[in-house]
Amino acid sequence: MAAKKQFKITYATLGADMDKFHRDFDRALVQVREKIGQQYPHVINNQPVPGAGETFASVSPVDTRVELAYFKAATNDEIEAAVTAAREAFPKWAATDYRKRAKILQKAASLVRKNRFELAAIMSLEVGKNRLESMGDVEESADLMDYYAKQLLDARGFTVPLARLSRKEDTRSVLRPYGVWAMVAPFNFPLALPAGMSAGAILAGNTVVCKPSVDTPWITSRLQEIYMQAGMPPGVVNFLAGDRRMGDVLIHHPQLDGIVFTGSKAVGMKIFREFSRDFIKPVILEMGGKNPAIVMPSADLETAAEGVMRSAFGLQGQKCSACSRVYVHRQVKDKFLDLLLRKTAALRIGDPVEKDVFMGPVINRKAYDKFQAVMEEARRDGTILTGGNVLREGAFANGYFVEPTIVTGLPPSHRLVKEELFLPILIVDVADSLEEAVRLSNDVEYGLTAGIYTKRKRELDYFFDHIEAGVTYANRRSGATTGAWPGVNSFCGWKGSGSSGKGGCGPYYVQQFMREQSRTIMY
Ligand code: UN1
């Protein structure tokens, strides 16, 4: 039988003929498992640097007895060496023709695609992300590189002729890179976020020092290897493993010209407050959310329940786009909740590399302990409709497995309603009108994603015009609030969710890594 053509997996993939996908994934998994337990270096100037710091292990959240890979925490000297390498590489890279820069990124994108099963398998093991979502992350990484490269090419390197005041002059606006950027990435999209953030910086002509999450250095280190394979000149991208201490050194480093970061609001605000000293330096921060979905009486409730369930519990709720609150209209509350509870009960939890598993473990001990503390609070102040427990029996004994949880009955001012938890916990409340649902939705510090389910045009318009969020969706079955894709859904954080008012995945991303210079020549 002729091989079926492999289609692209996105976060919106709900299922199809997946046989070939699963066979290829299984094959890659066997090969990746053979590489477990190796030690990886830092990379500075395209050279491996074994590292003089303390060794740490990247531990599998599925089974904490498995140490997947070993890294060293970067020392101050190594951080200095990486920043110096990036500084020295900058003038030449900034002067490199933008078409050449785009070409290297396009090559990197094709290498990501070529290695997609290996990359997805590593990611499932290291993050606990299910097969489809891991592949989505990998495909998104490649699409981000291509999409941003296209932005640079379409804009012809961001040079725009301006008007003239006399015939004897030539005037233009040129966007130019800043210099050396630190890229600080989280664990949850450990390829797509480092790829997108670094690609933006590099395409613009900057050089970069990359710091992956301490929980996912293995998969992020593969990005560095891919960049080198794609022909990235030495010093343009440098990779250092490390923990929060290294982040602290970078935030206060006088030789850095910019920081691009995705992570918690607390750390993002720290970067914003502490990075600039003598003059203002650019920071591009994407900082999480407390994302609401609104369900109105006219909604297709089956679609709404599916979309909410997927966005609340996909990747165990550990997305800044995760749906963590639902405001359901009183008229349809019982029916919607019934559907949502049924779908939640049917979710398969387990080892995320297994074919039909939807939910894997949470990322680490801290998240696991936090889940238990939050559940005590939820039990005390509200009602747990389903979930609420950690899973300890059998195959769950050595991992950080927790139940998908739905809580109701919390007062709107409650800490658990206001703060980002980054766990598979969904808070449900009722509303008597769309206006009330939107008011409750907006009554948080965050403003990242939001969703609505309704068939009424007036309600859609009201929602889009009044919701305080940069990423909005209506009637989406594949995810109420999650699943933004490069070039399809700009991913912009408002309020406490972002710093720049322009989104990743969107048409204004690369420009943010550049500063404008106008050039006026008199003849
Ligand atoms: C994040 O969780 O930090 O839209 C950002 C989505 C993903 C979000 C990634 N692209 O669900």
Residues whose N, C-alpha, C, O or C-beta is under 5 A from the ligand:
A	BS01	UN1	F189 K319 C320 S321 T482 G483 A484
